Each structure stands twice: as C-alpha cells, then as structure tokens.
Amino acid sequence: MKGTVTDLRNEVRYLAEEAFHRKLISGYGDGANEKEYQIVFNGKPRHLSLAQARSFLSDLVARCDRN
C-alpha cells in the first residue's frame, strides 16, 4: 500500500508541476498528511485527497491541451 501512495503522490506532483508551468494553478505542495495534497487555484488553497488532486489536475491539463 505504501508504494501505491508514493506512486500516486509522484504522479500528482508531476501533474501539479505541469499545471504550474502552464500557469493553470498558482501553487501546490504536500498536505497535512501523506494522503492529502494542496493546490492553489484561482487564489484559493484547496486541500484534496491524492486521488481527487490527480483527477482535478488531469482534467485541468487536458482542458488546456484541447484549447
């Protein structure tokens, strides 16, 4: 299970870096616990589970790619 959380966190970190460099989000980082991630979107910090963060960031990057 630990490897799965680590893999998911790495994927979220990669997506967050991609979204940040495309100026889709203004900040990101680890959350209060190992299964949480913080994303700053539209000036507001959002604390999401790793699965929610992956989904949110994937959709955001994909939407940018379509435009």
ABEGO torsion letter per residue (X at the ends): XAAAAAAAAAAAAAAAAAAAAAGABABBEBBABAABBBBBBGGBBBBBBAAAAAAAAAAAAAAAAAX
